[in-house]
């Protein structure tokens, strides 16, 4: 589960770097613009990083953090697919699209790993 979490976390952070370039806060109509956007990231990114620690240590909270991280990967794909379908042209560069697609694929891999992890720990 460590590798899938790490990859999903890496892709989510890369996406946030890319999102700053595309001024994603404007797509969400966030009041306060980049200030609120940065504040939200200041809350979310540490949770994702802390979650990695829990996964590496196989703590009791590992599944909760892993599920949250994988869910963020899926949500990133769903939200940006919706933006694309409504005609927004941000995130149209090949690497931007690849990062979003790989967020989904990595999250799905992570969900599969969570299931294996859960099955092993329930049986134990």
Phi and psi in radians as a Rosetta constraint file:
Dihedral C 1 N 2 CA 2 C 2 CIRCULARHARMONIC -1.068 0.35
Dihedral N 2 CA 2 C 2 N 3 CIRCULARHARMONIC -0.787 0.35
Dihedral C 2 N 3 CA 3 C 3 CIRCULARHARMONIC -1.172 0.35
Dihedral N 3 CA 3 C 3 N 4 CIRCULARHARMONIC -0.723 0.35
Dihedral C 3 N 4 CA 4 C 4 CIRCULARHARMONIC -1.189 0.35
Dihedral N 4 CA 4 C 4 N 5 CIRCULARHARMONIC -0.661 0.35
Dihedral C 4 N 5 CA 5 C 5 CIRCULARHARMONIC -1.126 0.35
Dihedral N 5 CA 5 C 5 N 6 CIRCULARHARMONIC -0.828 0.35
Dihedral C 5 N 6 CA 6 C 6 CIRCULARHARMONIC -1.008 0.35
Dihedral N 6 CA 6 C 6 N 7 CIRCULARHARMONIC -0.793 0.35
Dihedral C 6 N 7 CA 7 C 7 CIRCULARHARMONIC -1.134 0.35
Dihedral N 7 CA 7 C 7 N 8 CIRCULARHARMONIC -0.778 0.35
Dihedral C 7 N 8 CA 8 C 8 CIRCULARHARMONIC -1.085 0.35
Dihedral N 8 CA 8 C 8 N 9 CIRCULARHARMONIC -0.783 0.35
Dihedral C 8 N 9 CA 9 C 9 CIRCULARHARMONIC -1.051 0.35
Dihedral N 9 CA 9 C 9 N 10 CIRCULARHARMONIC -0.795 0.35
Dihedral C 9 N 10 CA 10 C 10 CIRCULARHARMONIC -1.044 0.35
Dihedral N 10 CA 10 C 10 N 11 CIRCULARHARMONIC -0.797 0.35
Dihedral C 10 N 11 CA 11 C 11 CIRCULARHARMONIC -1.146 0.35
Dihedral N 11 CA 11 C 11 N 12 CIRCULARHARMONIC -0.670 0.35
Dihedral C 11 N 12 CA 12 C 12 CIRCULARHARMONIC -1.127 0.35
Dihedral N 12 CA 12 C 12 N 13 CIRCULARHARMONIC -0.711 0.35
Dihedral C 12 N 13 CA 13 C 13 CIRCULARHARMONIC -1.188 0.35
Dihedral N 13 CA 13 C 13 N 14 CIRCULARHARMONIC -0.747 0.35
Dihedral C 13 N 14 CA 14 C 14 CIRCULARHARMONIC -1.034 0.35
Dihedral N 14 CA 14 C 14 N 15 CIRCULARHARMONIC -0.704 0.35
Dihedral C 14 N 15 CA 15 C 15 CIRCULARHARMONIC -1.080 0.35
Dihedral N 15 CA 15 C 15 N 16 CIRCULARHARMONIC -0.706 0.35
Dihedral C 15 N 16 CA 16 C 16 CIRCULARHARMONIC -1.157 0.35
Dihedral N 16 CA 16 C 16 N 17 CIRCULARHARMONIC -0.595 0.35
Dihedral C 16 N 17 CA 17 C 17 CIRCULARHARMONIC -1.122 0.35
Dihedral N 17 CA 17 C 17 N 18 CIRCULARHARMONIC -0.810 0.35
Dihedral C 17 N 18 CA 18 C 18 CIRCULARHARMONIC -1.113 0.35
Dihedral N 18 CA 18 C 18 N 19 CIRCULARHARMONIC -0.679 0.35
Dihedral C 18 N 19 CA 19 C 19 CIRCULARHARMONIC -1.091 0.35
Dihedral N 19 CA 19 C 19 N 20 CIRCULARHARMONIC -0.582 0.35
Dihedral C 19 N 20 CA 20 C 20 CIRCULARHARMONIC -1.143 0.35
Dihedral N 20 CA 20 C 20 N 21 CIRCULARHARMONIC -0.676 0.35
Dihedral C 20 N 21 CA 21 C 21 CIRCULARHARMONIC -1.077 0.35
Dihedral N 21 CA 21 C 21 N 22 CIRCULARHARMONIC -0.735 0.35
Dihedral C 21 N 22 CA 22 C 22 CIRCULARHARMONIC -1.467 0.35
Dihedral N 22 CA 22 C 22 N 23 CIRCULARHARMONIC 0.025 0.35
Dihedral C 22 N 23 CA 23 C 23 CIRCULARHARMONIC 0.994 0.35
Dihedral N 23 CA 23 C 23 N 24 CIRCULARHARMONIC 0.934 0.35
Dihedral C 23 N 24 CA 24 C 24 CIRCULARHARMONIC -1.000 0.35
Dihedral N 24 CA 24 C 24 N 25 CIRCULARHARMONIC -0.517 0.35
Dihedral C 24 N 25 CA 25 C 25 CIRCULARHARMONIC -1.025 0.35
Dihedral N 25 CA 25 C 25 N 26 CIRCULARHARMONIC -0.498 0.35
Dihedral C 25 N 26 CA 26 C 26 CIRCULARHARMONIC -1.254 0.35
Dihedral N 26 CA 26 C 26 N 27 CIRCULARHARMONIC -0.581 0.35
Dihedral C 26 N 27 CA 27 C 27 CIRCULARHARMONIC -1.164 0.35
Dihedral N 27 CA 27 C 27 N 28 CIRCULARHARMONIC -0.563 0.35
Dihedral C 27 N 28 CA 28 C 28 CIRCULARHARMONIC -1.622 0.35
Dihedral N 28 CA 28 C 28 N 29 CIRCULARHARMONIC -0.017 0.35
Dihedral C 28 N 29 CA 29 C 29 CIRCULARHARMONIC 0.917 0.35
Dihedral N 29 CA 29 C 29 N 30 CIRCULARHARMONIC 0.780 0.35
Dihedral C 29 N 30 CA 30 C 30 CIRCULARHARMONIC -1.249 0.35
Dihedral N 30 CA 30 C 30 N 31 CIRCULARHARMONIC 2.183 0.35
Dihedral C 30 N 31 CA 31 C 31 CIRCULARHARMONIC -1.170 0.35
Dihedral N 31 CA 31 C 31 N 32 CIRCULARHARMONIC 2.403 0.35
Dihedral C 31 N 32 CA 32 C 32 CIRCULARHARMONIC 1.584 0.35
Dihedral N 32 CA 32 C 32 N 33 CIRCULARHARMONIC -0.090 0.35
Dihedral C 32 N 33 CA 33 C 33 CIRCULARHARMONIC 0.950 0.35
Dihedral N 33 CA 33 C 33 N 34 CIRCULARHARMONIC -2.305 0.35
Dihedral C 33 N 34 CA 34 C 34 CIRCULARHARMONIC -1.094 0.35
Dihedral N 34 CA 34 C 34 N 35 CIRCULARHARMONIC -0.478 0.35
Dihedral C 34 N 35 CA 35 C 35 CIRCULARHARMONIC -1.095 0.35
Dihedral N 35 CA 35 C 35 N 36 CIRCULARHARMONIC -0.822 0.35
Dihedral C 35 N 36 CA 36 C 36 CIRCULARHARMONIC -1.202 0.35
Dihedral N 36 CA 36 C 36 N 37 CIRCULARHARMONIC -0.671 0.35
Dihedral C 36 N 37 CA 37 C 37 CIRCULARHARMONIC -1.000 0.35
Dihedral N 37 CA 37 C 37 N 38 CIRCULARHARMONIC -0.827 0.35
Dihedral C 37 N 38 CA 38 C 38 CIRCULARHARMONIC -1.137 0.35
Dihedral N 38 CA 38 C 38 N 39 CIRCULARHARMONIC -0.706 0.35
Dihedral C 38 N 39 CA 39 C 39 CIRCULARHARMONIC -1.075 0.35
Dihedral N 39 CA 39 C 39 N 40 CIRCULARHARMONIC -0.751 0.35
Dihedral C 39 N 40 CA 40 C 40 CIRCULARHARMONIC -1.097 0.35
Dihedral N 40 CA 40 C 40 N 41 CIRCULARHARMONIC -0.737 0.35
Dihedral C 40 N 41 CA 41 C 41 CIRCULARHARMONIC -1.175 0.35
Dihedral N 41 CA 41 C 41 N 42 CIRCULARHARMONIC -0.573 0.35
Dihedral C 41 N 42 CA 42 C 42 CIRCULARHARMONIC -1.158 0.35
Dihedral N 42 CA 42 C 42 N 43 CIRCULARHARMONIC -0.394 0.35
Dihedral C 42 N 43 CA 43 C 43 CIRCULARHARMONIC -1.551 0.35
Dihedral N 43 CA 43 C 43 N 44 CIRCULARHARMONIC -0.708 0.35
Dihedral C 43 N 44 CA 44 C 44 CIRCULARHARMONIC -1.369 0.35
Dihedral N 44 CA 44 C 44 N 45 CIRCULARHARMONIC -0.794 0.35
Dihedral C 44 N 45 CA 45 C 45 CIRCULARHARMONIC -1.056 0.35
Dihedral N 45 CA 45 C 45 N 46 CIRCULARHARMONIC -0.781 0.35
Dihedral C 45 N 46 CA 46 C 46 CIRCULARHARMONIC -1.061 0.35
Dihedral N 46 CA 46 C 46 N 47 CIRCULARHARMONIC -0.593 0.35
Dihedral C 46 N 47 CA 47 C 47 CIRCULARHARMONIC -1.133 0.35
Dihedral N 47 CA 47 C 47 N 48 CIRCULARHARMONIC -0.746 0.35
Dihedral C 47 N 48 CA 48 C 48 CIRCULARHARMONIC -1.131 0.35
Dihedral N 48 CA 48 C 48 N 49 CIRCULARHARMONIC -0.723 0.35
Dihedral C 48 N 49 CA 49 C 49 CIRCULARHARMONIC -1.154 0.35
Dihedral N 49 CA 49 C 49 N 50 CIRCULARHARMONIC -0.762 0.35
Dihedral C 49 N 50 CA 50 C 50 CIRCULARHARMONIC -1.078 0.35
Dihedral N 50 CA 50 C 50 N 51 CIRCULARHARMONIC -0.663 0.35
Dihedral C 50 N 51 CA 51 C 51 CIRCULARHARMONIC -1.054 0.35
Dihedral N 51 CA 51 C 51 N 52 CIRCULARHARMONIC -0.652 0.35
Dihedral C 51 N 52 CA 52 C 52 CIRCULARHARMONIC -1.070 0.35
Dihedral N 52 CA 52 C 52 N 53 CIRCULARHARMONIC -0.719 0.35
Dihedral C 52 N 53 CA 53 C 53 CIRCULARHARMONIC -1.004 0.35
Dihedral N 53 CA 53 C 53 N 54 CIRCULARHARMONIC -0.797 0.35
Dihedral C 53 N 54 CA 54 C 54 CIRCULARHARMONIC -1.114 0.35
Dihedral N 54 CA 54 C 54 N 55 CIRCULARHARMONIC -0.668 0.35
Dihedral C 54 N 55 CA 55 C 55 CIRCULARHARMONIC -1.173 0.35
Dihedral N 55 CA 55 C 55 N 56 CIRCULARHARMONIC -0.794 0.35
Dihedral C 55 N 56 CA 56 C 56 CIRCULARHARMONIC -1.063 0.35
Dihedral N 56 CA 56 C 56 N 57 CIRCULARHARMONIC -0.668 0.35
Dihedral C 56 N 57 CA 57 C 57 CIRCULARHARMONIC -1.510 0.35
Dihedral N 57 CA 57 C 57 N 58 CIRCULARHARMONIC -0.017 0.35
Dihedral C 57 N 58 CA 58 C 58 CIRCULARHARMONIC 0.882 0.35
Dihedral N 58 CA 58 C 58 N 59 CIRCULARHARMONIC 0.767 0.35
Dihedral C 58 N 59 CA 59 C 59 CIRCULARHARMONIC -1.250 0.35
Dihedral N 59 CA 59 C 59 N 60 CIRCULARHARMONIC 2.991 0.35
Dihedral C 59 N 60 CA 60 C 60 CIRCULARHARMONIC -1.121 0.35
Dihedral N 60 CA 60 C 60 N 61 CIRCULARHARMONIC -0.425 0.35
Dihedral C 60 N 61 CA 61 C 61 CIRCULARHARMONIC -1.592 0.35
Dihedral N 61 CA 61 C 61 N 62 CIRCULARHARMONIC -0.004 0.35
Dihedral C 61 N 62 CA 62 C 62 CIRCULARHARMONIC -0.986 0.35
Dihedral N 62 CA 62 C 62 N 63 CIRCULARHARMONIC -0.770 0.35
Dihedral C 62 N 63 CA 63 C 63 CIRCULARHARMONIC -1.140 0.35
Dihedral N 63 CA 63 C 63 N 64 CIRCULARHARMONIC -0.669 0.35
Dihedral C 63 N 64 CA 64 C 64 CIRCULARHARMONIC -1.101 0.35
Dihedral N 64 CA 64 C 64 N 65 CIRCULARHARMONIC -0.856 0.35
Dihedral C 64 N 65 CA 65 C 65 CIRCULARHARMONIC -1.136 0.35
Dihedral N 65 CA 65 C 65 N 66 CIRCULARHARMONIC -0.726 0.35
Dihedral C 65 N 66 CA 66 C 66 CIRCULARHARMONIC -1.112 0.35
Dihedral N 66 CA 66 C 66 N 67 CIRCULARHARMONIC -0.698 0.35
Dihedral C 66 N 67 CA 67 C 67 CIRCULARHARMONIC -1.142 0.35
Dihedral N 67 CA 67 C 67 N 68 CIRCULARHARMONIC -0.726 0.35
Dihedral C 67 N 68 CA 68 C 68 CIRCULARHARMONIC -1.107 0.35
Dihedral N 68 CA 68 C 68 N 69 CIRCULARHARMONIC -0.774 0.35
Dihedral C 68 N 69 CA 69 C 69 CIRCULARHARMONIC -1.120 0.35
Dihedral N 69 CA 69 C 69 N 70 CIRCULARHARMONIC -0.809 0.35
Dihedral C 69 N 70 CA 70 C 70 CIRCULARHARMONIC -1.087 0.35
Dihedral N 70 CA 70 C 70 N 71 CIRCULARHARMONIC -0.676 0.35
Dihedral C 70 N 71 CA 71 C 71 CIRCULARHARMONIC -1.101 0.35
Dihedral N 71 CA 71 C 71 N 72 CIRCULARHARMONIC -0.683 0.35
Dihedral C 71 N 72 CA 72 C 72 CIRCULARHARMONIC -1.089 0.35
Dihedral N 72 CA 72 C 72 N 73 CIRCULARHARMONIC -0.650 0.35
Dihedral C 72 N 73 CA 73 C 73 CIRCULARHARMONIC -1.101 0.35
Dihedral N 73 CA 73 C 73 N 74 CIRCULARHARMONIC -0.789 0.35
Dihedral C 73 N 74 CA 74 C 74 CIRCULARHARMONIC -1.154 0.35
Dihedral N 74 CA 74 C 74 N 75 CIRCULARHARMONIC -0.787 0.35
Dihedral C 74 N 75 CA 75 C 75 CIRCULARHARMONIC -1.049 0.35
Dihedral N 75 CA 75 C 75 N 76 CIRCULARHARMONIC -0.690 0.35
Dihedral C 75 N 76 CA 76 C 76 CIRCULARHARMONIC -1.023 0.35
Dihedral N 76 CA 76 C 76 N 77 CIRCULARHARMONIC -0.807 0.35
Dihedral C 76 N 77 CA 77 C 77 CIRCULARHARMONIC -1.112 0.35
Dihedral N 77 CA 77 C 77 N 78 CIRCULARHARMONIC -0.811 0.35
Dihedral C 77 N 78 CA 78 C 78 CIRCULARHARMONIC -1.090 0.35
Dihedral N 78 CA 78 C 78 N 79 CIRCULARHARMONIC -0.833 0.35
Dihedral C 78 N 79 CA 79 C 79 CIRCULARHARMONIC -1.062 0.35
Dihedral N 79 CA 79 C 79 N 80 CIRCULARHARMONIC -0.809 0.35
Dihedral C 79 N 80 CA 80 C 80 CIRCULARHARMONIC -1.299 0.35
Dihedral N 80 CA 80 C 80 N 81 CIRCULARHARMONIC -0.461 0.35
Dihedral C 80 N 81 CA 81 C 81 CIRCULARHARMONIC -1.150 0.35
Dihedral N 81 CA 81 C 81 N 82 CIRCULARHARMONIC -0.724 0.35
Dihedral C 81 N 82 CA 82 C 82 CIRCULARHARMONIC -1.082 0.35
Dihedral N 82 CA 82 C 82 N 83 CIRCULARHARMONIC -0.755 0.35
Dihedral C 82 N 83 CA 83 C 83 CIRCULARHARMONIC -1.030 0.35
Dihedral N 83 CA 83 C 83 N 84 CIRCULARHARMONIC -0.765 0.35
Dihedral C 83 N 84 CA 84 C 84 CIRCULARHARMONIC -1.132 0.35
Dihedral N 84 CA 84 C 84 N 85 CIRCULARHARMONIC -0.723 0.35
Dihedral C 84 N 85 CA 85 C 85 CIRCULARHARMONIC -1.156 0.35
Dihedral N 85 CA 85 C 85 N 86 CIRCULARHARMONIC -0.466 0.35
Dihedral C 85 N 86 CA 86 C 86 CIRCULARHARMONIC -1.512 0.35
Dihedral N 86 CA 86 C 86 N 87 CIRCULARHARMONIC 0.023 0.35
Dihedral C 86 N 87 CA 87 C 87 CIRCULARHARMONIC 1.687 0.35
Dihedral N 87 CA 87 C 87 N 88 CIRCULARHARMONIC 0.037 0.35
Dihedral C 87 N 88 CA 88 C 88 CIRCULARHARMONIC -1.180 0.35
Dihedral N 88 CA 88 C 88 N 89 CIRCULARHARMONIC 2.420 0.35
Dihedral C 88 N 89 CA 89 C 89 CIRCULARHARMONIC -1.845 0.35
Dihedral N 89 CA 89 C 89 N 90 CIRCULARHARMONIC 0.175 0.35
Dihedral C 89 N 90 CA 90 C 90 CIRCULARHARMONIC -1.223 0.35
Dihedral N 90 CA 90 C 90 N 91 CIRCULARHARMONIC 2.806 0.35
Dihedral C 90 N 91 CA 91 C 91 CIRCULARHARMONIC 1.048 0.35
Dihedral N 91 CA 91 C 91 N 92 CIRCULARHARMONIC 0.583 0.35
Dihedral C 91 N 92 CA 92 C 92 CIRCULARHARMONIC -1.668 0.35
Dihedral N 92 CA 92 C 92 N 93 CIRCULARHARMONIC -0.098 0.35
Dihedral C 92 N 93 CA 93 C 93 CIRCULARHARMONIC -1.317 0.35
Dihedral N 93 CA 93 C 93 N 94 CIRCULARHARMONIC 2.630 0.35
Dihedral C 93 N 94 CA 94 C 94 CIRCULARHARMONIC -0.937 0.35
Dihedral N 94 CA 94 C 94 N 95 CIRCULARHARMONIC -0.752 0.35
Dihedral C 94 N 95 CA 95 C 95 CIRCULARHARMONIC -1.247 0.35
Dihedral N 95 CA 95 C 95 N 96 CIRCULARHARMONIC -0.598 0.35
Dihedral C 95 N 96 CA 96 C 96 CIRCULARHARMONIC -1.078 0.35
Dihedral N 96 CA 96 C 96 N 97 CIRCULARHARMONIC -0.792 0.35
Dihedral C 96 N 97 CA 97 C 97 CIRCULARHARMONIC -1.120 0.35
Dihedral N 97 CA 97 C 97 N 98 CIRCULARHARMONIC -0.760 0.35
Dihedral C 97 N 98 CA 98 C 98 CIRCULARHARMONIC -1.072 0.35
Dihedral N 98 CA 98 C 98 N 99 CIRCULARHARMONIC -0.763 0.35
Dihedral C 98 N 99 CA 99 C 99 CIRCULARHARMONIC -1.062 0.35
Dihedral N 99 CA 99 C 99 N 100 CIRCULARHARMONIC -0.762 0.35
Dihedral C 99 N 100 CA 100 C 100 CIRCULARHARMONIC -1.139 0.35
Dihedral N 100 CA 100 C 100 N 101 CIRCULARHARMONIC -0.768 0.35
Dihedral C 100 N 101 CA 101 C 101 CIRCULARHARMONIC -1.108 0.35
Dihedral N 101 CA 101 C 101 N 102 CIRCULARHARMONIC -0.766 0.35
Dihedral C 101 N 102 CA 102 C 102 CIRCULARHARMONIC -1.209 0.35
Dihedral N 102 CA 102 C 102 N 103 CIRCULARHARMONIC -0.432 0.35
Dihedral C 102 N 103 CA 103 C 103 CIRCULARHARMONIC -1.024 0.35
Dihedral N 103 CA 103 C 103 N 104 CIRCULARHARMONIC -0.783 0.35
Dihedral C 103 N 104 CA 104 C 104 CIRCULARHARMONIC -1.135 0.35
Dihedral N 104 CA 104 C 104 N 105 CIRCULARHARMONIC -0.885 0.35
Dihedral C 104 N 105 CA 105 C 105 CIRCULARHARMONIC -1.077 0.35
Dihedral N 105 CA 105 C 105 N 106 CIRCULARHARMONIC -0.751 0.35
Dihedral C 105 N 106 CA 106 C 106 CIRCULARHARMONIC -1.145 0.35
Dihedral N 106 CA 106 C 106 N 107 CIRCULARHARMONIC -0.698 0.35
Dihedral C 106 N 107 CA 107 C 107 CIRCULARHARMONIC -1.106 0.35
Dihedral N 107 CA 107 C 107 N 108 CIRCULARHARMONIC -0.702 0.35
Dihedral C 107 N 108 CA 108 C 108 CIRCULARHARMONIC -1.144 0.35
Dihedral N 108 CA 108 C 108 N 109 CIRCULARHARMONIC -0.698 0.35
Dihedral C 108 N 109 CA 109 C 109 CIRCULARHARMONIC -1.071 0.35
Dihedral N 109 CA 109 C 109 N 110 CIRCULARHARMONIC -0.751 0.35
Dihedral C 109 N 110 CA 110 C 110 CIRCULARHARMONIC -1.100 0.35
Dihedral N 110 CA 110 C 110 N 111 CIRCULARHARMONIC -0.734 0.35
Dihedral C 110 N 111 CA 111 C 111 CIRCULARHARMONIC -1.057 0.35
Dihedral N 111 CA 111 C 111 N 112 CIRCULARHARMONIC -0.678 0.35
Dihedral C 111 N 112 CA 112 C 112 CIRCULARHARMONIC -1.123 0.35
Dihedral N 112 CA 112 C 112 N 113 CIRCULARHARMONIC -0.709 0.35
Dihedral C 112 N 113 CA 113 C 113 CIRCULARHARMONIC -1.169 0.35
Dihedral N 113 CA 113 C 113 N 114 CIRCULARHARMONIC -0.662 0.35
Dihedral C 113 N 114 CA 114 C 114 CIRCULARHARMONIC -1.070 0.35
Dihedral N 114 CA 114 C 114 N 115 CIRCULARHARMONIC -0.743 0.35
Dihedral C 114 N 115 CA 115 C 115 CIRCULARHARMONIC -1.102 0.35
Dihedral N 115 CA 115 C 115 N 116 CIRCULARHARMONIC -0.781 0.35
Dihedral C 115 N 116 CA 116 C 116 CIRCULARHARMONIC -1.073 0.35
Dihedral N 116 CA 116 C 116 N 117 CIRCULARHARMONIC -0.788 0.35
Dihedral C 116 N 117 CA 117 C 117 CIRCULARHARMONIC -1.040 0.35
Dihedral N 117 CA 117 C 117 N 118 CIRCULARHARMONIC -0.800 0.35
Dihedral C 117 N 118 CA 118 C 118 CIRCULARHARMONIC -1.102 0.35
Dihedral N 118 CA 118 C 118 N 119 CIRCULARHARMONIC -0.752 0.35
Dihedral C 118 N 119 CA 119 C 119 CIRCULARHARMONIC -1.090 0.35
Dihedral N 119 CA 119 C 119 N 120 CIRCULARHARMONIC -0.749 0.35
Dihedral C 119 N 120 CA 120 C 120 CIRCULARHARMONIC -1.143 0.35
Dihedral N 120 CA 120 C 120 N 121 CIRCULARHARMONIC -0.696 0.35
Dihedral C 120 N 121 CA 121 C 121 CIRCULARHARMONIC -1.400 0.35
Dihedral N 121 CA 121 C 121 N 122 CIRCULARHARMONIC -0.424 0.35
Dihedral C 121 N 122 CA 122 C 122 CIRCULARHARMONIC -1.311 0.35
Dihedral N 122 CA 122 C 122 N 123 CIRCULARHARMONIC -0.700 0.35
Dihedral C 122 N 123 CA 123 C 123 CIRCULARHARMONIC -1.221 0.35
Dihedral N 123 CA 123 C 123 N 124 CIRCULARHARMONIC -0.466 0.35
